[in-house]
C-alpha cells in the first residue's frame, strides 16, 4: 500500500488550497481528483471575489493561500465594488479567464514539492482500529494510507443535473461524478443532506447586441487580490461586461411554464440557496418586481461564450431560449450551453470541530461544498484551513481556529460547524458582527502573522507585513503630533473651503469628512505606500466606530475564553431545557460563546452554563449533576 502523510479527495477550489497548504508545510500529499482537466474548474460564474467573497480571498492570501495569486495572473477585468459605501463593505471582484485560471492552478500543483496529483475516484475512507483515519480506497482497487484525509468533493457526490424533464446522473457540465463515496461517509456516521444549486445558459458572443446594453468597464488602476502582487506588474487587458434587464414578457413566459420546472414540479428534492435563486424562483418570490438585472460576462480572452449572470435556470431548454430572447440585446442570442440545476450530497457540518476535523475520527477533515457552503471562495477558505489544520495535526500542534473577530473565514467556519445550514451557505458581510475591523484591506495585518507561525505564510510575506505595521504606527503617531503652522492652516482652510482651528493636528484635519489623505500629504515628513496611506485614513476617519467594535470584541472574547469541558454531560444538567441539552450534546461547543450561537440554546441556558463553570472553577461544580 502506497503511503502519504495526507490525502486530499478533490481537485476543486477547496481541494487545491488544502493540498497546497499540506505540501507547502512539508507534508507528503496525494491529491486525488476525478479529472486532471478540471482542476479548480469554474463550473458556474467565471469570477472570483465580490461582496464578502473578496474579503475571503484576501484572507486566504494573507494566510499564505493560492487563490489570490492565481486570479491576479489570470483575470480579464477587475473592479472594486460597493465603493459608495463605507470601507467595511468594499470588496474586490475579478472576472476570470476560466480556462487559464484552471491551467495556472494545475501547473502550481504539479510544480509544488511534496505534492502528487492523481486522477481517480475515491470509493472508501479507511479508519484504523484505534478510530483514527487510515487512508482511502479508489474505484480501481488501489489503496493509499495516510494519517490525515481531507474530503473536498464539491458538488460531485451522487450529483445529477436537471432541466425540465431532462435529468442525468453526472457532475456539472457533464463531468464525471463521484458515485461511491457517499455510502462510505454515511457508514462513518455522518448525516447526509441533499442540496441544490444551478447555473445559467452560456451564449455565443457573436450573436449578442452589446451596444443595446449598459457598459460595465473594469477599474483603473488595477487593484490586485494578493498582497504580494505588484499592481504595476499587471498587464492584462480589461474586457468589459454588460448589464441588461428582464422584462414583463420574460416573466410571463417563465410564469406560464412553471409547471414544467423541476423546481416546482417536485422533481428537485435538494434545498437551494436562498441568496442565489434561479430566474424562475425570482419571478415567484419577487412577483412585484418588473425587471431583474442580468450581467453579461466574458468567460475568457480566447473564449467565444458569454455567461448570463442572474439567469440561472432549470426550465426546459425551449423555455430558457424563449425567455432569453425577450431580453434587450439578447433577442438573437444563440445558446451554446443550456442552464441546469444540480443536486448533490453534503454532510451536516456540525459533526466537525472548528478545525474542520470530524469529531469522532481524528485525522479526517472536510472542506468546501461538501460542508454545505456555496461558492468558490467559501470552498477555498475552508480548504486552506482544513489543509493547514491537517498539517498541524500531523505535526502534533494545536489547530488554527480563527474566531469571529479575526476574519470572515472564522465567521464562515463557525457558522457551518456551530449552526449548521439547511441550505447552501453563502458568505455575506452582514454575517460578520465586526466587519469594520474585518476589512478586506487589512487582511494581511490581521492574519499573516498567524499563517507565518503555522508555517504556511512565507518569510517575504511576513517581513512585508512587519514593515507595513511599523510604517503605519509611525504614520499615525506623526498625524497625532504634527501641528499646522499659521500659514499651513490658512492653506488647508482655503483648500477645504472652511476655517481651520489654528494649530490643528494633521489627525484632526484628516478626520474631517471633507478631507482626504491627499489633503495632509504635503505636510508629512515622509511618503507612505498606498496601502499604508489607506490604513492611516481609515484608522483616523473611523476611529470612534473602530474603538466601539474593539470594546464589543472584548466582551465577545470573554465568552469565547469560557471553555466548556470536552466531557461535559449536558443531559445531566437538569436546569438546561431539553432542546438545549440535545443540541449541546450534539454540537459539543468549545466555549460559552459558541454555545450561545447554537440554534435552540437560549440566554437562560447560557446563564445555567455560566453558573456551572463558576461552581466548577471553585471546586463545587466538578460533579456531573446540576450545580
Secondary structure, 3 states (H helix, E strand, C coil): CEECCEEEECCCHHHHHHHHHHHHCCCCEEEEECCHHHCCCCCCCCEEECCCHHHHHHHHHHHCCCHHHHHHHHEEEEEEECCCCCHHHCEEEEEECHHHHHHHHHHHHHHCCCEEEEECCEEEEEECCCCCEEEEEECCCCEEECCEEEECCCCCECCEEEECCEEECCCHHHCCCECCHHHHHHHCCCCEEEEEEEEEEEEEHHHCCHHHCEEECCCCCCCCCCCCCCHHHCCCCCCCEEEEECCHHHHHHHHCCHHHCHHHHCCCCCECCCCCCCHHHHHHHCCCCCCCEEEEEECCCCCCEEEEEEEECCCCHHHHHHHHCCCCCCCCCCEEECCEEEEEEEECHHHECCCCEECCCCCEEECHHHHCECCHHHHHHHHHHHHHHHHHHHCCCCCCCCCCCCCHHHHHHHHHHHHCCCCCECCCHHHCCCCCCCCHHHHHHHHHHHHHHCCCCCHHHHHHHHHHHHHHHHHHHHHHHCECCHHHHHHHHHHHCCCCCCCCEHHHHHCCCCCCHHHHHCCCCCCCCHHHHHHHHHHHHCHHHHHHHHHHHHHHHHHHCCECCCCCCHHHCCCCCHHHHHHHHHHCCCEHHHHHCCCCCCHHHHHHHHHHHHHHHCCCCCCCCCC
